[in-house]
Amino acid sequence: MATFRGSVGGMEQDAVDRIVEQWSEVRPELDVSPMAAIGRVSRLSRLIDRRLADNFEDHGLENWMFDVLATLRRSGAPYQLSPGELVAHTMVTTGAMTNRIDRLQERGLVERSHSTTDRRSVVVQLTKTGLDLVDTVAESHYRFEEQLLAPLTANQQTNLVNYLRSLLLHLDDIPPGTRHRPAS
């Protein structure tokens, strides 16, 4: 999406304002007001992902690598989970997780071993190198996230968190594949 900045009535406008305005002009019978929020959330997601990727790249990582390493780190000592638990916490397929674990293991950031409670089960554990890396990256990552939110006051950040939580809880309750059907 091209960058658009302007102002109307003293309020700065962004690219989403322009898109909403265009739709309102060509289809005035449609209520396009939800696009003002959804378009911004979508655009923010893409912009934030790109900027976070740049930060991870500075540490030789990709977004998904930090996701897996951070999931293991926040599980607490001994920083290990089964592949199934990693899948559940990161919301990727089993096949994708196997590939991710393989790639992280090749870099010496994780290791696979048999569970101490069930020799038939495998666990994935952070290595010392992986633990040191995720701790270093986490510090810069959260400072960077703080910078991304800097234009908002503490109260605005709290409100944003609460609004987004409400929306996520609502969407989590809608089964995948469910489509809204307009009333006839």
C-alpha positions, 0 to 999 in steps of 0.5 A: 500500500502506498503511503498517503498522508494528508490532513482534513480539519486539522486531523492527520489522515493515513492511507486507510482514510483515503481508501475508506473515503474512496469506497464511500464515494463510489459505493455510498450505500455501503457502510465501510466504517469497519474498514477503518479499524480492520484496514489499520490492524491489517496494515499494522500487522504487516508493518510491524512484522517487517520491522521486527524481522529487521531487528531479528535479522540483526541477530541472524534470526528470522521471526519464526526462529525467535518464536520457537526459541522464545516459546522454549525460554518462557516454558522455564527451566529446563527450557524444554517442550515436546514437539507437540507442545511447541506446535500448540504454542506456536500454531504451526503444523507438525510438519512445519515444526519438524522442519523448524526444529531441524534448522534450529538444531543444525545451528546448535540452538536446540537439541532433541533428546528422549524424555526422562519420563517416557523414553518413547517421547522426544523433547526439544531443549534450548542449548546454552547457545540458544538460551544466551541468544534468545535472552540477548534478542529478547532484550532488544526485541522488547525495547524495540516493541516499546519504541513502536508503541512510543507515540501512545500514552500509557493509558492509550496503550492500556486501552489498545490492549483491552480493545484488541483482547476483546476482539481476539477473544471474539474471533477465537470463539468463531470456528475456522471456516465460518463465514458471515452471511448477510441477513436477507 
